[in-house]
């Protein structure tokens, strides 16, 4: 049986900025409209974190039973390494999805935005079918698009909408930035796994594009948040603070452009995630200053 430490590692805590950052930004966009609610933001954060951990366990299960994780370069996978049974990892994924569903239902019930139940259902389905089911879309090159949608547009704008009942242009711009950051994190992960994914039949976008074009895609994606910082300065110059995250992004971009591969790309994944979190924190504060 897996130890507690192994279950925690299997939850992939380094990916959690992907769920924390968009909620922070959505809360900041709500504050810009004088509609910030701390408890609604916390509920939204619980939904996002539960979905993130749930999708991580679901991926561990699905990739493990398919044999995709048999030869991995990155961190521990519970099923692929044999330290946990597929049934237990699948149960952990479903438990996380249940937590997300309950927290989401509470949030919908207190705000009255009942149509968001459909958004939540689609989000849970998207989390499972990323690598689950007969034809997982993550194996067909659509993972980055899904991450952009769910961890960018849905997470940011959902957090904003439940609090304010509307969508602002600042929120929409921030959602695009978050989606780009999240997609860049996945691109760096999939770039690392190209050799093993190609052999196992996992046709990620990185496998489809090839090494060179995947590196260009990464650079394009991490450039988007900086463009958003500059554009948003028309609302408040404080958004220019987001440019400070170049301290984290530039070294990662250099690694990518210089051909880093395998384990050498793990710092890129880590630092891109951290840049996303720092950018969200700084930009959320700038958005709040507008209100």
N, C-alpha and C positions, 0 to 999 in steps of 0.2 A: 504494500500500500504506500501511496505517496505521502511524504511528510508534509507538515504545514508549510514549511519553507518552499517545498517543491510546488505545492498548490499555488502559493503566492507568485512564484516565478512563472508558473504556467498561465497565470492571469495576465502576464505581460505588463507589469506596472509602468514600464517606460512608455507605453502607448497611451497612458491615461491623460496626458496633456491634450490629446485629440478630442476628449470629451469635456475636459474642464475649460479649455480656452474658448470654445464657441459660446458656452453658457455665460462666461465672464463678459464676453463682448456683447451678447444679447442683453444682459443686464445693464451694461453701460449705455446701450442704445435706448433702453427703456428709461434710464435716468435722464437722457437727453430730452425725452418727452415728458419729464416730471411724473413718470409712472412706475418708478422702481419699487419693487416689493421684495424684501429680503427672503421671506419664507417661500414665496413663489419661485424665486431664483434657486433656493436650496432644493425644492422639489424637482425643478427642471434639471438641476445638477445630479440628483439621485437617479433620475431617469437616464441621463446621458452616461453616467458611470456604470450603471447596471447593464445598459446595452453594450457598452464598450467591453466590459469583462465577459459578458455573455457571448459576444461575437468572437472574442479571443478563445474561449473554451470551445465554442462551436467549431471554429477553424481547426483547433487542436484535434478535436474528435474526428471531423470529416477528413482532414489531411492524413491523420494517423491511420484510419481504417482503409484509406486508399493506398497507403504506402508512400505518399508524397514526402513524408517527414523521415523516411528511413535513413536518408543521408543528408543531414542538415549542417549548415555552417553556423547558424545563429544559436540563440539561447535554447534552453531545455523545452522540449515538447513532451507533454505527459504521456500521450498515447504512443507517439512515435518512439519514445525511449523505453517504453514498457513499464514505467514506474506507476502508472494508473490504468485501470481498465477502461475501455471505450465507454462502457455503460455508465460508469461513475462520472466521467468527464462530460458526457452528454447530459446527464442529470444536473450537473453543475451549471451548464449552459442554460438549460430550461428554467432552473431556479432563478438565475439572474434575469432572464426574460420576464419571469413572473413578478419579480420585484419592480422592474421597469414598468410593467403593465399596471400594477397596483398604484405606484406613485403617479403615473400618468393619469389614471382614472381619478385620483384624488384632486389633482391639479385641474383637470377638466371640469369636475363637479363643482369646485369652488369658484371657477371663473365663468362657467356657463358656455364655454366654447366647445360644444359637444362634437362638432365635425372633426375636431382634432383627434378623436378616437380612431378615425380612419387613417390619419397620418401615423399614429402610433402603431397601428396594426401593420401598415406597410413597412414601417421601420423595423419591426421585429421580424417580419418575413424576409426583409432584405438582409438582416443580420444572419439568419439561418441559411438562406439560399446562396450566400456569398461563396461558400464552399460545400454546402449541403445539398441534398436532393440529387436527382438523376443527372441534371445538367446545370451545375453550379456556374453562375455567371462570372465568378472570380477566375474560373479556369478558361474563360473565353475572352479575356482582355477588358472586361467592363468594371473591374474593381475600382480603378481610379475615379471613374465617373460616379460610381455609387458613393464613394467616400466624399467626393465633392458635394454630392447632393445631401447625404445624411449628416455628415459632420461639418458641413458648411452651411448650406441654405436652410435645411430643416432645423438644425440645432440652434443657430443664431436667430433666425427669424421666428422660430417657434417660441424661444425664450422671450423675445421681444413682444410677440403678439399676445401671449397669454397675460402679459402684464399691462399692455397698452391698448390692445384691441385694434392695432394698426401696424403698418409697415412703413418705416421711414427710409429715405435714401441713404442715410448714414448706416442704418442697419443692413440694408441690401448690399452696400459696398463692403461693409465688414464681413458679411456672409460670404461674398466672393473671395475675399482675402483668406478667410478661415478654410474655405473649401480648397483653395489652392495650396495652402500650407499642408493640410491633411493629405491631399493627393501627393504632394512632394514627399511626405514621410513614407507613403506606400510605395512610391516610385523608387526611393532609395532602398527600401526593403526588398522589392522585387528585382532590382538591379543586382543586388547581392546574390539573390537566389536563381538567377538566370541559368547557370549551368545545371543545377539539380532539377529545376522546374522543367527545363527543356527535355531532360531525360525521362522524367516521370509523366510527361504529357500535359503538364499544367501550362496552358497557353496564356500566360499573363500578358498584359500590354507590353511589358519589358521584353518578353520573349518574342512577341510579334514585331516590335519595332527594331529590335536588335540593340546591341550595346551602345553604339554611337548616338543614335537618335534618342535613346532613353536618357542619356546624359544631357542632351540638349533640352529635353522635356523637363527634367529636374530644374535646370537653370531658369527656364521660362516660368515655371510654377512659383519658385521662390522669389521671383522678381515682382509678381503681382501685388503682394502686400505692401511693398514699398511704393508702388504706383498709387495704391489706395491711400496710403499715409499722406502723400503729396496732394492728391485730389481732395481729400477730406479737410485739408488745411484751409479751404475756402470757408468751412463752417467754424473751425477753431484751429489756430496755429499749433495748439498743443498736440495734435495728431502727428506732428513731425517728430515727436519723441519716438515713434515707432521705428524711425530710421536707425535708432541705436542698436536694434537687433542685428544690424549688419555685422556686428562684432561676432555673432554666432554663425550667421549665414555664410559670410565670405570664406572662412576656413573650410566649411563643408563644401562650398562650391568649388574651391580649389582642389579638394580631394577628388571630387567627381570629374572635373576637367582633366586632372592628371592621371586618370585611369585607375583609381583605387578600386579594388575588387575584394570579394570574400569578406573576411573578418575586418579588413581595413575600412569597410563601408559602415560598420556598426556605429562608429562615432558620428557619421553623417546622419544616420537615423536619429540618434540620441540628440544631437545638437539642433537638428531641424525641428524636432518636437519641442525642445526647450525654447527655441526662437519663437515658435508659434505661441507658446504660453506667455512669454515675456511681451511679445507684440500685442497679444490680446489684453494683457493687464495694463500696459501703457495706453493703448488705444481706448480701452473701456473707461479709464480715468479721464482721458481727453473728451470722450463723448459725454461723460457725466458733467463735465465742466460747462457744456453747452446749456444744460438744463438749469 
